C-alpha cells in the first residue's frame, strides 16, 4: 500500500501523455490574500499565452456579488512548480469580469499598461523587494520560538543569528529559498530579522511588472511551505505590540537614467516629487502601517517624509554608479552622506564633528559601510548583499511601489502610474 507521501511525490511524467498540472494563482478580495486552484492542460507549457482563461466564484473571495459572481482568470506569468515538479507549473493570473473589464482588486492591469509604454520600457526600471514576515505558532497566533503567553529576551541577538535559542524556523526559510530558485523566481537572498521568529527574503533585481509577479508567487510558495510545516505566515506590519520591530516590504528602485552619469540629479528630482504626495502615497500602502511607522524600531514617523543621501564608490564600481546606503551613526539616526573614489568616504552633512564641515576618511570595519541598497527610512543599519553580487541593482532607496500591484507597505514609495519616466507627480 502506497503511503500518502508516496502519492504526493508520484512522478507522472511517464504516464500522463503530455498532460501537466497548472496551478492558477490570483490575489483575493482583501488585496493581500492568495487563492489558487489547479487544472490539467496539454504540455509542456512555455508561455502564458498557451494557457486558457479560467473562472472562479468571486462571491466566495469577496470580489463579486452573489447574483453575478463569475470572475475570469487571465494567465500572465508562469513558473516551475516546486511542489509537483516535472513539467507542472504555477500560473500568476489577474482577474476580470466576463465582459473583459479588470475587477477593482486587479491592480496589475494598470501597472502592466504603464510598464508596456515605450518610454517606460526604455528606462528599464529595476525593482528589488525585501519582504519581511513573521512565522506564528498555528493554534495560538504567537511567534514561533516564543513561550506561549510569554516573551523571549529583548531584541539584539536575533538579527542574522544562528543557534537554537536565536533562530526559529530556519527549515521553513531555507525550503522557501530553494523552492523559489527552482521556480525561476529571482530571489537574491534571505536573512533572520530583528524580532525573533521574523525573517526576510529579497526578490530582485527584476525589471518592471515581473517584480510584482515574482513577489506574489514567492509569497504563494511561502504560504504553501508554511502550510506543510504547520506554522502560520503573517505579513502584518506590527504583529506584536510593544518594543518589537514590525515587518515591511521595502523596495529598492532605479531607472536607466538614475544609473547613468548624472543620475543623482534624476534621483533628487524624483524624491522632490515624492515629498509632495506623501500622504496620498501612505494612504495606498495597506492597512496597519500606522502601528509600525512610529519613528521607533528603525522606522520613520508615518506623517513625516524624509530622505537621506549616502553614496559609496567601491573600487570595482565607477564614480557614475551610485549605491545609496544609510548611516550607522546612532546620534544622527541615519542622516549621513558618503562619497569618494577608491576607498569609501563618509561625509557627515553637519561636518566631521557635527557642524565643522570637514570630510573624514574612515577605513576598515570602523567605517561601518553597508555594501547594499539604501534601506527603509535611513535608520536601518543592516546590510544585505555585497556590492560584488548586486552591483547596480539597487540604486536609490525610494520605496517604489509597482502601482498597487505589489500591495506593499512602505513609508516612502513611488506609485508606478506616477513614476519618474512617465509623467510628473
N, C-alpha and C positions, 0 to 999 in steps of 0.2 A: 504494500500500500504506500503510495507516494505521500510524503508529508506536505503540509501547506507551503513550507519553504521551497520544496522541490517544485511545486506547481507554480509558485510565484516566479521562480527562476527558470522556468521552462523555456528552452530555446525553440522558437517557432520557425526559424529561418529555413529549415529543410522540409517543412510540411505545409506551408501556407500558400504556395503557388503565387508568390509576389504580393501577398497581402501584408500590409503593415498597419499598425495601430497609430492613429493620430490623436493626441490629447489636445483638444481645443481649450484654450485658456482665455479668460476675459476678466476685466475689473468689474466688481459688483456694484450694487447701489450705494454703498457707503463711500465709494471712491477710494477705498483702501483695501477692501476685502477682495480675495481672488476666488474665482469659480472655475470649474473645468468639467468637461465630460469627453469621453473617447468614442471614436468611430473607426471602422475598418475601411481602408482605402487601398486602391491598387498602387503599388510602389515599384521601385523606390521613388521618393519624392525629393526633388532638388530645389524646388521653388514654391513659395506660397501660391503662385498663380496656378499651379497644378491641382490645388485643393478646391473642393466645392464649398460654397457657403453652407451654413448650417443655421439652426434656430434653437431657441430655448424659451421657457416660460418666464418672461420678465417680471410677472407679478410675484414670483417666488424669490426674486432677488432685489425687490424694491426699485425696479427700473421700468415698470409698465403697469397700467391699471388692469384689474382682473377681467374687465369686459373686452379688452383689446391687448392681450398680453404677449403676443408674439414679438420676439426680438431676433434680428438676423445677425449672425456672426460672419464677419469678413476676415479670412486669414490674412495676416500681414507679415509675419516673420516665422521662420521655422528654426528649430534647434534639435539636436540629437537628444533622445530620451535616455537619461542616465539610469532610469528605473527599469524599463523594459529592454533597453539596449537594442542591438541589432540595427535594422533599418527603421525602427519605430521613432516617432518624432513628437516633440512638443510644438504647439502652434499658438503663437500670440495673435489674438484677434481683437478687433474693435467692433462696436455694436451699432446697429442701425434699425430703423423702422422697416416694415415690409415695403414701404414706398421709397426706401433708399436714403432717408434723412438720418443723420447721426443723432442718436438719443442724447439727452442732456448730460449724461455721465461719460460720454465719449469725448474725452479731452484730447485724444490722439489725432482726431480728424483735423482740427485747426493747426496743430503742430506740424502735421505732415504736409499741409498746404504750404506753410511757411518754409519748411526745410527744402521743399522741392522748388522754391523760387530760385531762378538762376543767380540772383545777386547773393542770396544766402549760400547756395551751394559753392559759389566761388570763394567764399570766406572760410570754407572747411571748418565749421565750428566744432571744437573739441570739448567733450564733457568728461569729467571724472567724478563719479559719485561715491561718497563714503557713507555707507548705510550702517548706522548703529542700531542695535536691537538688544532686547533682554530676553533671556530664557527663564521661563517660570515653571514652578512645580505644577503639575497638571490639576490636582484637586484643591489646591489652596491659593493659587494665583500669587505665589510668593517666589522671589528669585531662587533658582537652583543654587545649592551650596549654602543657603541661609537657613539658620534654625527656624523651624515653623513657629511663627508668632514672635520671633526674636530677630536680632540683628548681628551681623558679623562685626569684626573690628573696623575702625574707621578707614576711609579711603586713603590710599597711599601705596600699599604693597601689591595691588591687584593689576595695575596697568601693565600690559605686556609681560605678565608674570608667568612663572612655571611653578608647579607644585600642587599637590592635592589640597592644600589649605588656602590656595590663592587663585587657582584657575579651575573654573567649574564649567563643564560642558564642552571640553575641547574635542571630544569624539564627534559631536554634532557639527562643530565648526569645521573640522578638518574634512568630514564627509561632504559637507556642503561645498567647500573649496574645490575638492576633486570632482564632484558632480558637475559644478559649473564649468570647469575646464573641459570635462568630457562633452558637455552640451554645446560647447563652442562659444560660451559667454566670455567676454574679455575681462575676466576677473583678474585683478592685479595684485591682490594681497588680502590678508586678514590680520587682526590683532585683538588681544584682550583689551577691554576698556577700563575706565577708572573705577566704575562701580562693579563689585563682584557679581558675576552672573551676566554681565553685559559684554557684548562683543561687537566687532565691526568687520565688514568686508568692503572692498573697494572694486568698483566696476569702471573700467576706462583705462586709457583714453579711448572714447568711442565717438564717432562722428555723427552729428545730427540726431535724427529720430531713432537711430539704432541704440543710442544710450538709454532712451526710455524703454524700448523693447527689452533690452538686456537686463535692466534693473528690475523690471516687473517679473521676468522669467526667473531671475536669480531669487527674488522673493518667493515665487511659487515653489521653486525647488527647496528652499529653506523650510517652507511650510510643510512640504511632503516629508522631509527628513525629520523634522520635529514630531510629526505625526507618528512615524515609525519608532522614534526614540521615546515617545510618551511624555514629551515636555511641550510647553506652550510657547509659541513665538509672540512676543509683544513688540510693536513699533510705537508704543505710547511715548510721547515726548518726555513725560516725567512719571515713570511707573511707580516710583517710591517717593513719598513726600519726605521733606527734611533735608539733612546735609548729605545728599547723594546726587551724583551727576544725572542729568537727563540723557535722552537719546535723540539724535538728529539724523538728517540725511544731507550732509554737507556736500556742496557741489563746486567743483573746480571747472573753470570755463575759459576758453580763449578763442579768438578768431585768427585767421591768417594775418590780418593787419596788425593784430597785437603781437604776433610772434616775429614780425619782421622789424628791421631797423626803424626806429621812431615809434615803435608800438606802445611805448609807455604813455605817449600823449593820447593815443586812442583809448587806452585803459582809463586815463583820467577823465576824458570826456564821458565815457560810459558811466563811471562812478557818479559824476555830477548829475547825470540824468536819473540814475537810480535814486539819489537822495531826494529828488523832487516827488517821487511816487512811493515813498517808503510805506506809508500807512496803507495805501492801496495794495501794495505787494504783500505786506504782512497778512492782510485780511484773506489772501488767497492761499496761504501756505498750510492750511489744515488746522484742525481743532487742537486745543490743548497747549499751544506754544507759549501762551501767557504763563503757564505753570513752569516752563523751562527757562524762558528768556527773561531772567530776573536781574541780570548783572552779576550774579554769583555763579559758582560752579562752572567757570570757564565760558560764560555767555555774556552777551551784551544785553542791556535792557531792551525790551521789545519795542519801546516807543522811541528809541534813540538810534539814529542812523550814524554809523561810524565806518571809517576805513583807515587803514594804516599801510605804510609802504615799507617794504624791505626787499631790496634787490641784491641777489648774490650772483657773482660771476665766478663760478668754479673754473679751474684751469681748463677743463675739457670743453667748455662752452664759451662761445664768443660773447663779447660785451653787448651784442644786439639781442641776445637771447635771455630773456628775463625769467627768473624764478622768484616769486614773491613769497616771503615767509614771515611769520610773526616773531615778536620779541620774547625772550625768556626773562626779561627784566621784571621782577615782581613789583618793584616800586612803580614802574611805568605802565604795567598792565598791558603790554604788547605794543606800545607806541614807539616804534623803533624803525630805523632805516639803515639799510646796509648796501654798500656798493663797493666796487673795486675791481681790479684785474689780478689774475694770477692767484692771489690768496684772497679769501673773503674779507671784506672790510665792514666794520659796523660803525655807523654814524648815527649818534643819537640826535633826534630832532631838536633837543634842547641843549645839545653840546655834550662833550665828553663827560662833563660834570653837571649835567642838567642846567645848561644855560651859558656855558663858556664858548660854545660854537666851535669846538675843536673836533678833529677827526682822530679816532683812536684805531689802531690796528691790533686786533686780538688774534692770537694764533692758537692752534691746537684745541683740545677739548674745552678749555675755558671760554672759548668763543661761543659755545653753545649754539652753533648754527644748525638749523634744520636743513637737511637735504630733501626737501619735499615741497608740496604745494602750500600756499598760504591757506590757513585753515580757520574756519569759524569766524570768530569775532576779533581776531588779533590777540586773543587771550590764551588760546590753546597752544601749549608749548610742545606738543608731542609731534614726533615726526612719523613718516610712513615709509617711503621708498627712497633708496639712494638715487641721487641725480643720474648715476650711470644707467639706472633702469628706466626712469621716466623721461629723461632728457627734457624736452619742451612740452610734455603732455599736460602739465598743469601750470598755467602761467599766472592767472590772476584769480585771487580768491574772492569772487564776487557773488558766490552762492547763486549762480544762474540756475534757473529752473526751466525745464522744457515745457513751456506753456503750463497747463495744469496736468500734462500727461504723466509726469513722474509723481505728482502729488507729494512733493517733498515738504519738509517742514524746516525752513531756514529762517534766519533772522535777516539776511540780506540776499536777495536773489534777483534774477532778471527774467521776467516772463518773456518767452521767445517771441510772442507777437509784438513785443516792443524792443526786440533785440537790436544791437548796435547797427547791424548791417542792413536792417530792414527799413526802419523809419525812426524819426525822433520819438523820444518818450513823451 
